[in-house]
Amino acid sequence: MSRTAPNAIQHETGPAAAAAASSVPLLHADHLYKTYADGDVHALVDVSLSIHPGEYLAIMGPSGSGKSTLLNLLGALDLPTTGEVSFRGEPFSKVRDLDHFRAQKVGFVFQSFYLLPVLTAAENVQVPMFEGPLGPRQRARKAAELLDVVGLGPRVNHLPQQLSVGERQRVAVARALANDPILILADEPTGNLDSLAAEGIFSLFAQLHRERGVTIVLITHDDGFAHRAHRLVRMKDGQIVSDEPVAR
């Protein structure tokens, strides 16, 4: 049986914690089921979860436990077989344009960076901005600022193949911030990185959470990195088996 942990970050202090404790959920998953292959594969089984503004939540579990499936549903990249995901109380099933919702509200970071090889770092960061109101000069300026935030200010004109693996993931993080999302969903963002580069990415997430107040939901296989979040959800066989604040 899945379960949620209301007020899971009340042990924290600061504006993000106060917002999380007092507000309606940013995201609410209500009795989610997800099946594949004509119903033979049960990826999620009765999963309910509330995530409040300003939370930093990590999800762990063995391969096949449903972590990525859940993240995809939370980001409106897929829809549940049954159940509902709501954003600030509005069900995704009633959102007319989910593509626009994702572009404006959510930043995605994946294990594979999905950078376009023929574009520079700055140009890759600008890709999500093309449907927005900014003109070319404004996009270029904002991309440079975001690359500076992730520590790549001097590398704005480098192509992906001219960057290290860790630097490519930093470009991907900058791209996720392009439209000032209030939610970042990260699926094993350090899975392809060495320990030093992984440390840099997790330090960057902590900085973004602390300085920008962005809500972060992170899948990781690393227990040490998971415990840098403020709340830890563990999954097994498509269900949430624990949901607890991280001890400080």
C-alpha positions in Angstrom: 0.0 0.0 0.0 1.4 3.4 -1.0 1.3 6.2 1.6 2.2 9.8 1.8 3.9 11.7 4.5 2.0 15.0 5.0 4.0 17.9 6.3 7.1 15.9 5.5 9.5 18.9 5.7 8.1 20.7 8.7 11.4 20.0 10.5 13.1 22.5 8.1 13.3 26.2 8.5 13.2 29.0 6.0 10.8 30.3 3.4 10.7 27.2 1.3 9.7 25.1 4.3 7.1 27.6 5.5 5.5 27.6 2.0 5.5 23.8 1.9 3.9 23.5 5.3 1.1 26.0 4.6 0.2 25.7 1.0 -1.9 23.4 -1.1 0.3 20.8 -2.9 2.1 21.9 -6.0 1.7 18.3 -7.3 -0.8 15.7 -6.1 -0.8 12.1 -7.4 -4.1 10.4 -6.5 -4.2 6.6 -6.6 -2.1 6.2 -9.8 -2.1 2.9 -11.7 0.0 2.5 -14.8 0.0 -0.7 -16.9 1.7 -1.7 -20.1 1.6 -4.6 -22.6 -2.1 -5.0 -22.6 -2.3 -4.8 -18.8 0.3 -7.5 -18.1 3.0 -5.2 -16.7 1.9 -3.1 -13.6 4.4 -0.3 -13.5 2.5 1.6 -10.8 0.0 0.2 -8.3 -2.1 2.6 -6.3 0.5 5.4 -5.8 -0.6 8.5 -4.0 1.8 11.4 -3.3 1.7 15.1 -2.5 4.6 17.5 -3.2 4.5 21.0 -1.8 6.1 24.1 -3.2 9.8 24.4 -2.2 10.3 20.7 -1.4 13.4 18.8 -2.4 12.4 15.2 -2.7 14.4 12.2 -3.7 13.0 8.9 -5.0 14.9 5.6 -4.7 14.2 2.0 -5.5 15.5 -1.0 -7.5 15.3 -1.1 -11.2 11.7 -1.7 -12.3 10.2 -0.3 -9.2 8.3 2.4 -11.0 10.5 5.5 -10.3 10.8 6.8 -13.8 7.2 6.0 -14.6 6.1 8.0 -11.6 8.3 10.9 -12.6 7.0 10.9 -16.2 3.4 11.1 -14.8 4.3 13.9 -12.5 5.8 15.9 -15.4 2.8 15.2 -17.7 5.1 13.3 -20.1 2.7 10.4 -19.8 -0.8 9.8 -18.4 -1.8 7.2 -15.9 -4.0 4.2 -16.8 -6.2 5.2 -13.9 -5.9 7.9 -11.2 -5.1 11.5 -11.6 -2.2 14.0 -11.2 -3.0 17.6 -10.3 -0.9 20.7 -10.5 -2.0 23.3 -7.9 -5.4 21.6 -7.7 -6.0 21.4 -11.5 -6.0 17.8 -12.9 -3.7 17.3 -15.9 -6.7 15.7 -17.7 -8.3 19.1 -17.7 -5.3 21.0 -19.0 -5.9 21.9 -22.6 -2.2 22.2 -23.7 0.1 19.9 -21.8 3.0 20.8 -24.1 2.7 24.4 -23.1 2.4 23.5 -19.4 5.6 21.5 -19.5 7.4 24.2 -21.4 6.4 26.9 -18.9 6.3 25.1 -15.5 8.7 22.2 -15.6 12.4 21.7 -16.2 13.6 18.2 -17.1 17.0 16.8 -16.5 17.7 13.2 -17.8 20.6 10.8 -17.5 21.2 11.2 -21.2 21.8 14.9 -21.8 19.9 15.2 -25.2 22.1 18.1 -26.3 22.0 18.9 -30.0 25.5 18.3 -31.2 25.5 21.0 -33.9 24.6 23.7 -31.4 26.8 25.5 -28.9 26.2 25.3 -25.2 24.4 28.7 -25.3 22.3 27.7 -28.3 21.3 24.4 -26.6 20.1 26.4 -23.6 18.0 28.6 -25.8 16.1 25.8 -27.4 13.2 25.8 -24.8 12.9 29.6 -25.2 12.0 29.5 -28.9 8.3 29.3 -28.2 8.4 32.1 -25.7 8.3 35.9 -25.9 12.0 36.6 -25.8 13.8 37.9 -28.9 17.2 36.6 -30.1 19.3 39.0 -28.1 17.3 38.4 -24.9 17.6 34.6 -25.4 21.3 34.8 -25.9 21.7 37.0 -22.8 19.6 34.8 -20.7 21.5 31.6 -21.9 24.8 33.2 -21.0 23.5 34.1 -17.6 22.2 30.6 -16.9 25.5 29.0 -18.1 27.3 31.4 -15.7 24.9 30.1 -12.9 26.0 26.5 -13.5 29.7 27.5 -13.7 30.1 27.4 -17.5 30.4 31.1 -18.2 33.6 30.7 -20.3 32.2 27.8 -22.3 29.1 29.4 -23.9 30.4 28.9 -27.4 31.6 25.4 -27.1 29.9 22.5 -28.9 28.9 19.5 -26.7 31.8 17.4 -28.0 34.2 20.1 -26.7 32.8 19.7 -23.2 33.4 17.1 -20.5 30.6 14.7 -19.6 30.0 16.7 -16.4 30.0 20.0 -18.3 27.4 18.6 -20.7 25.1 17.8 -17.8 25.5 21.3 -16.5 24.4 22.6 -19.9 21.4 20.3 -19.5 20.6 21.8 -16.1 20.9 25.3 -17.5 18.6 24.4 -20.3 16.1 23.0 -17.7 16.1 26.5 -16.1 15.5 28.3 -19.4 11.9 29.2 -18.8 12.2 29.8 -15.1 10.3 26.6 -14.1 9.0 26.3 -10.6 9.5 22.5 -10.7 12.6 20.5 -11.8 12.2 16.7 -12.4 15.6 14.9 -12.6 15.8 11.2 -13.6 19.2 9.8 -12.6 21.0 13.0 -13.6 24.4 11.7 -12.5 24.1 8.2 -13.8 26.7 8.8 -16.6 29.1 10.9 -14.5 32.1 10.1 -12.4 32.1 10.8 -8.7 33.6 14.3 -9.0 31.2 15.4 -11.7 28.3 13.9 -9.8 29.3 15.8 -6.7 29.2 19.0 -8.7 25.7 18.3 -10.1 24.3 17.6 -6.7 25.9 20.7 -5.2 24.3 22.6 -8.1 20.9 21.2 -7.3 21.3 22.2 -3.6 22.3 25.7 -4.7 19.3 26.1 -7.0 16.9 24.9 -4.3 18.4 27.2 -1.7 18.8 30.3 -3.9 15.8 30.0 -6.3 13.3 28.1 -4.1 12.6 25.7 -7.0 10.8 22.5 -6.2 13.0 19.5 -7.0 12.0 15.8 -7.5 15.1 13.7 -8.1 15.5 10.0 -8.9 18.9 8.7 -7.8 20.5 5.3 -7.1 23.0 6.9 -4.7 21.9 6.7 -1.1 24.4 9.4 0.0 23.1 11.9 -2.6 19.5 11.0 -1.8 20.0 12.0 1.8 21.0 15.5 0.7 17.3 16.0 -0.2 14.9 16.9 2.5 12.4 14.0 1.9 13.1 10.5 0.7 10.5 8.3 -1.0 11.4 4.6 -1.5 9.6 2.5 -4.1 9.4 -1.3 -4.8 7.2 -3.2 -7.2 5.4 -0.2 -8.4 4.4 1.0 -4.9 5.7 3.6 -2.4 7.0 1.6 0.6 8.3 4.5 2.6 8.0 8.3 2.6 10.0 10.1 5.3 11.8 13.4 6.0 15.6 13.0 5.8 17.2 13.3 9.3 19.5 16.2 9.7 
